[in-house]
Amino acid sequence: MKKTLAAVGLLLLLPLVITQCVSLQQFSELRTWMAGWPSREILVGVAWPFAANQDGMDNGLLLAQEEINARGLHGKRIRLLMRDDHMDREDSRAIAIDFARNPRMAATIGYYDDKFAVRASAIFEESHLLHIVAGANNTYMTSHGFRYLIRSVLSSGRIGRKLAHLCMERGYRNFAMVSEDGAFGEDLAYQTGTELDAMNARVVYQASYVQGKSDFRDTVDELKETDADVIFFAGLETESALFIKAARALDLKTPIVGSFSDTPEMHDIAGPALEGTMFYEIYDANSPTPENRAFVAKYRHRFGSDPGAYAAQGYDALHILAKALETTGSTNSLDLAYAIRYMDRWEGANGAYKFDSTGELEDKEIVLNVYRGGRPVVLAISHAAGPVSPIAR
């Protein structure tokens, strides 16, 4: 009995001891060893800008957790460790290292910002920890041969091609491109521009900015001198809202298509200037699929509001992980990564999921929205592996 108690005590102290003295490269054996010990808990880390975005990611995850734990996973329950990265470089790095150095952690879900996700994916790969990317889109993230990386959201390459077609379908031919100088905006602008070029559209203006820029007046003045019939703004919410506000304040009437999501921050900063602004989204809450209708109903009942894109993304990501846990009966990260990569097509709240051998999501629809009366209205849908479906003009 004393030996058993001593072994249990050592097991409880082990995570604290090894995080102080073991490099990330040594966590393959440690994580595998810990996965072999009996446990009734599956620990999943989540890194996301919860306070800044207020996009429902946490609610989607909690709803999925409740459903999964209600039915059980081979007698185990999922515990979520949700950390807010505050859209901060050092906070995001510290969270990634903390997760990587926790040998009890079976998987992670996140990140939103591409530059944080790129760095975190390298940290998780080194520590052999499964990383399900539910937000970041950088095209090249899955090109490094990483074994522990899964992306449950479309890459910028696929989004750019679909977005170019959506815009061309609406009659736009002369494009101005304004993009964040970074892993997200630069990549999305390049991918969209490449497809536009292939379709014989004209890019008549290009500019970039550094994240944190707050004054877009010079850019707006330059845009007023171009013959662009649409402006594509590839950036995150803060700068998108500031640009839209400046454009309308300086009487720039050219239509704007953005890459932002419909978050409270957009309304707080841009306010009435959002009217008529378009943006693409990766989720349609009005999708008539049985899976989505069930999700929306449960979400409304639980939280009293409609789900957004990242509520659906978080919900589906955790269910995809649970499916792999059920299939393998294992918490080993490599077992889970390969189970997800080679799983059959799965229907979630946000459409169908099927992954290629690199962990990349193969295809998914995107939705073009416009603000009317302060609310997003669907204009058109670019279906997975299919043509654009016009909704309204």
Summary of the structure (lengths in Angstrom):
residues: 393
radius of gyration: 21.9
end to end distance: 74.9
largest distance: 82.3
contacts: 1381
relative contact order: 0.13
helix: 46%
strand: 21%
